[in-house]
Amino acid sequence: MKVPFYGHERQYLSLKSEIDANIQQVLMSGSYVQGPMLAQFEKELAEYSGSKYAIGVGNGTDAIWLSFMALGFGPGDEIITNANTFFATAEAIWIAGCTAVLVDCDPLTKCIDPAKIEAAITSKTKAIVPVHLYGQCAPMDELKAIADKHNLVLIEDNAQAIDAAGATFKVGEHSAAVCTSFIIQKNLGTFGDAGAILTDHAGINETVRKLRNHGSNARNVHSFGFNSRLDDIHAGVLSAKLKMITQWSDRRIAIAAKYTAGLQGLDFITLPTVRPGYRHVYHLYVVETNTAAERDPFVQYLVDHGIDAKTHYSIAIHQQAGYPWGKDARIVGSLEHAEHNAATCVSLPMFPELTEAEVARVIEVVSSFQP
């Protein structure tokens, strides 16, 4: 039995009638960019998330740097984030002209470590960007206390954790903006690139809506801006899928529980840690091998036995070739946990449409590995 890493076709077929109907509605409307389907999805997303505003943009990377621009961040400003995240988080900081300041992650949850942040704060620091990595929220209560103490802004990179929550907080409750991605791999994904910004701030909403559309909020009237619009066909796909997100998250959690129960006691991998009371929605189910030397043979063994395992993210931001690419960057303290995570991480297949037999097969093959 082969077990795929993604189940895009299965998910489409499970909602084919709803998705096809929304696409047909858009096509027949003749309004494909900033039309009624986008307005509908933005309204649905805002209601779902509990935010006043949802602004569709071209992708998750744009969502982050457009949020920075709406807040007035630019050259000379420093923004703190963690080093073990997808490249786009730091990339967005550089696109906005800011300095990326990298700190280490929590060795258990892999999210940013609040204990490492205050040492990174200077008079130039403007914001902290916690990444809700792999589907688990960063500790936003602790980060909010630090941000308030130093008069900093929190902007959440929530590309991987729609429908997640902390034990005592909701996503977005403590931040100026929540940035998300809807690329097909995400828990809520369309058939291409798309993203959104969620916010309660009227100023961010108004500014981003202009910035995403060539600086325009009225026909033929422009100021400085960009082209970063979520088109209506993608909005239609997302509208059809949004109704299923909680059910899909529950299925991911159930699959993760089966993995954890079936893989307990294996001495060559460390299983994911979930903070007590948190809703971890498992965008990825990531284990770590004990050493970097064991990781690639383990991945190859899984692939050879039909399990499409992958790595997320096997090169930390500061270890990428050419760092920092002529851009401003600082590293504060040791990044040993981020480096260990990058060198040892292995992602097992995780999507809601996995069958019970496929889950059992993953557990069987992982358990049979001999390091």
C-alpha positions as a printed Julia matrix, in Angstrom:
371×3 Matrix{Float64}:
   0.0    0.0     0.0
   1.23   3.47   -0.9
   0.25   6.35    1.36
   0.4    9.83   -0.22
   1.4   12.95    1.67
  -1.39  15.09    0.22
  -5.02  14.29   -0.54
  -5.96  17.21   -2.79
  -7.93  15.13   -5.31
  -9.84  13.3    -2.59
 -10.82  16.56   -0.95
 -11.99  18.03   -4.25
 -14.11  14.97   -5.0
 -15.68  15.11   -1.53
 -16.93  18.66   -2.25
 -17.07  18.58   -6.03
 -20.67  19.72   -6.39
 -20.24  22.68   -4.01
 -16.9   23.77   -5.47
 -18.06  23.39   -9.08
 -21.24  25.35   -8.35
 -19.28  28.25   -6.86
 -16.85  28.31   -9.78
 -19.74  28.29  -12.25
 -21.39  31.11  -10.33
 -18.23  33.19  -10.69
 -17.77  32.35  -14.37
 -21.35  33.21  -15.22
 -21.21  36.45  -13.25
 -18.5   37.87  -15.49
 -16.89  39.41  -12.39
 -13.65  37.6   -11.65
 -11.54  40.08   -9.65
 -12.8   41.87   -6.52
 -16.29  40.73   -7.36
 -19.23  39.46   -5.29
 -17.72  36.02   -4.55
 -14.67  37.61   -2.95
 -16.93  39.87   -0.88
 -18.94  36.83    0.18
 -15.88  34.84    1.21
 -14.35  37.78    3.09
 -17.62  38.14    5.04
 -17.74  34.41    5.79
 -14.09  34.33    6.88
 -14.49  37.34    9.16
 -17.56  35.79   10.78
 -15.83  32.43   11.18
 -12.72  33.96   12.76
 -14.53  36.49   14.92
 -12.68  39.39   13.31
 -14.22  42.64   12.14
 -12.42  42.5     8.81
 -11.03  39.88    6.44
  -9.02  41.11    3.45
  -8.21  38.65    0.68
  -4.74  39.03   -0.86
  -2.6   37.21   -3.38
  -0.83  34.87   -0.96
   0.27  34.42    2.63
   3.62  36.13    2.13
   1.89  39.26    0.85
  -0.45  39.13    3.83
   2.51  39.52    6.19
   4.41  42.31    4.46
   1.26  44.23    3.55
   0.39  44.18    7.25
   3.83  45.63    8.0
   3.31  48.38    5.43
  -0.15  49.19    6.77
   1.42  49.66   10.2
   4.12  51.94    8.79
   7.08  49.59    9.31
  10.06  50.02    7.02
  13.83  50.51    6.79
  15.49  50.78   10.19
  12.72  48.89   11.98
  13.39  45.49   13.53
  10.93  42.6    13.64
  11.5   39.5    15.78
  10.57  35.99   14.65
  11.84  32.43   15.0
  14.44  30.81   12.77
  12.7   27.45   12.25
   9.88  28.52   10.01
   9.09  28.59    6.33
  11.3   31.07    4.49
   8.37  33.39    3.68
   8.09  34.67    7.25
  11.55  36.23    7.17
  11.23  37.05    3.48
   8.19  39.23    4.21
  10.21  41.19    6.77
  12.87  41.92    4.15
  10.34  42.79    1.46
   9.0   45.47    3.77
  12.54  46.82    4.16
  12.83  45.82    7.81
  15.52  43.95    9.74
  14.75  40.34   10.63
  15.8   39.41   14.16
  15.89  35.65   14.67
  15.53  33.92   18.02
  15.3   30.28   19.04
  12.25  28.08   19.37
  10.86  26.18   22.31
  12.55  22.75   22.18
   9.25  20.96   22.81
   6.57  22.82   20.82
   8.94  24.28   18.15
   7.07  27.61   18.32
   8.93  30.8    19.25
  10.37  30.71   22.79
   9.12  33.72   24.8
  12.14  33.43   27.1
  14.43  34.35   24.18
  12.62  37.48   23.06
  13.49  40.22   25.54
  17.21  39.86   24.87
  16.48  40.62   21.21
  14.55  43.84   21.83
  16.23  47.16   21.01
  15.05  50.72   20.5
  14.46  49.79   16.84
  12.17  46.84   17.56
   8.63  47.37   16.33
   6.96  43.97   16.27
   7.04  40.28   17.11
   5.82  37.76   14.54
   5.03  34.43   16.21
   4.47  31.52   13.83
   1.78  29.03   14.78
   4.0   26.23   13.56
   2.72  22.88   12.3
  -0.82  23.74   13.5
  -0.2   24.66   17.13
  -0.54  28.2    18.45
   2.47  30.01   19.84
   2.03  31.03   23.52
   0.2   34.27   22.82
  -0.58  35.16   26.44
   3.14  35.26   27.25
   3.96  37.09   24.04
   1.24  39.68   24.7
   2.76  40.43   28.11
   6.17  41.03   26.5
   4.69  43.13   23.71
   2.74  45.3    26.14
   5.78  45.77   28.37
   7.88  47.05   25.46
   5.12  48.74   23.43
   5.46  46.32   20.51
   2.95  45.08   17.94
   2.07  41.41   17.55
   1.34  40.07   14.06
   0.46  36.38   13.87
   1.73  34.15   11.06
  -1.21  31.77   11.0
  -0.55  30.14    7.63
  -0.56  26.69    9.25
  -3.13  26.87   12.04
  -6.58  27.97   10.93
  -9.09  26.57   13.47
  -6.4   26.25   16.16
  -6.71  27.88   19.59
  -4.78  28.33   22.8
  -5.98  27.2    26.2
  -7.02  30.73   27.18
  -7.04  32.68   23.92
  -8.26  32.66   20.34
  -6.11  33.31   17.3
  -6.13  37.06   16.73
  -7.22  38.01   20.22
  -3.86  39.53   21.17
  -2.6   40.83   17.83
  -3.01  43.71   15.41
  -3.35  41.33   12.47
  -3.49  37.63   11.65
  -1.92  36.58    8.34
  -2.87  33.35    6.65
  -2.17  31.39    3.49
  -4.61  29.42    1.37
  -2.16  27.65   -0.93
  -3.43  24.15   -1.7
  -1.24  22.42    0.93
  -2.85  24.33    3.8
  -5.66  23.03    6.02
  -7.92  25.44    4.13
  -6.49  25.56    0.63
  -7.54  26.66   -2.83
  -6.29  25.47   -6.22
  -3.34  27.84   -6.33
  -2.06  30.82   -4.35
  -4.19  32.97   -2.05
  -4.01  34.56    1.38
  -5.82  36.86    3.78
  -5.36  39.32    6.62
  -7.75  39.25    9.58
  -7.93  42.31   11.81
 -10.15  44.38   14.05
  -8.31  47.58   13.11
 -10.17  49.82   10.67
  -6.94  51.55    9.63
  -5.22  48.29    8.67
  -8.31  47.18    6.77
  -8.58  50.42    4.8
  -4.87  50.65    4.03
  -4.44  47.03    2.93
  -7.49  47.19    0.68
  -5.83  50.08   -1.14
  -2.33  48.58   -1.15
  -3.53  45.26   -2.64
  -5.16  47.09   -5.57
  -2.54  49.52   -6.91
  -3.3   52.0    -4.13
  -6.89  52.36   -5.29
 -10.23  52.3    -3.53
 -12.1   54.0    -6.38
 -11.97  53.49  -10.13
  -9.11  55.43  -11.81
  -7.95  56.85   -8.46
  -4.52  55.54   -7.41
  -1.72  56.09   -4.95
   1.32  53.9    -4.23
   0.32  50.25   -4.09
   0.71  46.74   -5.48
  -1.17  43.98   -7.27
  -2.09  41.4    -4.65
  -5.72  40.43   -5.07
  -7.45  37.19   -4.19
  -9.49  36.41   -7.32
 -13.12  35.34   -7.16
 -12.61  31.8    -8.47
 -10.24  31.03   -5.6
 -12.65  32.77   -3.22
 -15.4   30.47   -4.46
 -13.31  27.37   -3.78
 -12.46  28.65   -0.3
 -16.07  29.53    0.46
 -17.12  25.96   -0.3
 -14.32  24.54    1.85
 -14.59  26.91    4.83
 -17.8   25.2     5.94
 -15.82  21.98    6.46
 -12.78  23.33    8.28
 -13.78  22.37   11.83
 -14.78  18.85   10.75
 -11.5   18.48    8.86
  -9.53  19.74   11.86
 -11.26  17.21   14.11
 -10.27  14.45   11.7
  -6.65  15.65   11.67
  -6.64  15.6    15.48
  -8.05  12.06   15.46
  -5.39  10.88   13.0
  -2.67  12.51   15.13
  -4.0   10.72   18.21
  -3.74   7.39   16.38
  -0.18   8.18   15.28
   0.81   9.15   18.81
  -0.76   6.06   20.36
   0.77   3.76   17.76
   4.26   5.27   17.85
   4.63   5.69   21.61
   7.71   4.01   22.96
   9.83   4.08   19.81
  13.25   5.15   20.99
  14.55   6.61   17.71
  11.99   9.42   17.29
  10.43  12.15   19.41
   6.71  12.74   18.91
   4.97  16.14   18.81
   4.32  17.98   22.07
   0.97  19.69   22.56
   0.59  22.44   25.15
  -2.11  21.53   27.71
  -5.51  22.8    26.65
  -4.38  23.92   23.2
  -6.23  22.9    20.03
  -3.43  21.67   17.75
  -4.9   21.19   14.25
  -1.94  19.29   12.79
  -1.24  21.02    9.53
   1.76  18.73    9.83
   2.5   15.77   12.09
   6.23  16.21   12.66
   8.48  13.78   14.49
  12.2   14.25   15.12
  14.91  11.64   14.86
  17.44  11.53   17.67
  20.27  12.7    15.44
  20.67  14.43   12.11
  22.52  11.4    10.74
  19.42   9.23   11.26
  16.94  11.52    9.55
  17.65  10.97    5.83
  17.92   7.16    6.11
  14.61   7.18    8.0
  12.88   9.28    5.33
  14.3    7.09    2.57
  13.1    3.95    4.36
   9.59   5.36    4.58
   9.56   6.35    0.92
  10.95   2.98   -0.15
   8.06   1.32    1.71
   5.38   3.48    0.12
   5.03   6.2     2.77
   5.4    9.67    1.21
   7.24  11.35    4.09
   8.73  14.85    3.77
  10.69  17.39    5.82
   9.42  20.76    7.11
  11.71  22.7     7.28
  15.06  21.06    6.8
  17.12  24.26    6.48
  16.61  26.95    9.11
  16.36  30.56    7.92
  19.86  31.52    9.07
  21.35  28.4     7.49
  20.09  29.1     3.99
  22.83  29.66    1.4
  23.92  33.27    1.21
  22.23  34.39    4.44
  21.29  37.21    4.85
  21.23  37.9     1.08
  22.43  41.46    1.52
  19.45  42.2     3.73
  19.52  43.36    7.33
  19.36  40.55    9.86
  20.41  39.77   13.42
  20.7   36.52   15.33
  20.21  36.77   19.07
  21.55  33.98   21.27
  21.95  30.35   20.37
  19.61  28.87   17.78
  20.43  25.29   18.79
  16.83  24.11   19.06
  15.88  25.6    15.69
  18.92  23.96   14.15
  18.12  20.6    15.75
  14.53  20.82   14.52
  15.68  21.58   10.98
  18.2   18.73   10.96
  15.94  16.02   12.42
  12.34  16.83   11.39
  10.22  14.31    9.48
   6.6   14.95    8.46
   4.29  11.95    8.21
   1.27  11.93    5.87
  -1.5   14.1     7.33
  -4.74  15.09    5.64
  -8.38  14.55    6.63
  -9.13  12.04    3.89
  -6.53   9.51    5.05
  -8.19   6.13    5.55
  -7.88   4.05    8.7
  -5.91   1.47    6.71
  -3.47   4.13    5.52
  -2.95   5.45    9.05
  -2.3    1.92   10.27
   0.17   1.35    7.42
   2.13   4.49    8.34
   2.36   3.32   11.95
   3.43  -0.16   10.81
   6.21   1.1     8.54
   7.54   3.68   10.99
   7.61   1.07   13.75
   9.54  -1.38   11.6
  12.46   1.0    10.97
  15.77  -0.08   12.46
  18.16   2.88   12.92
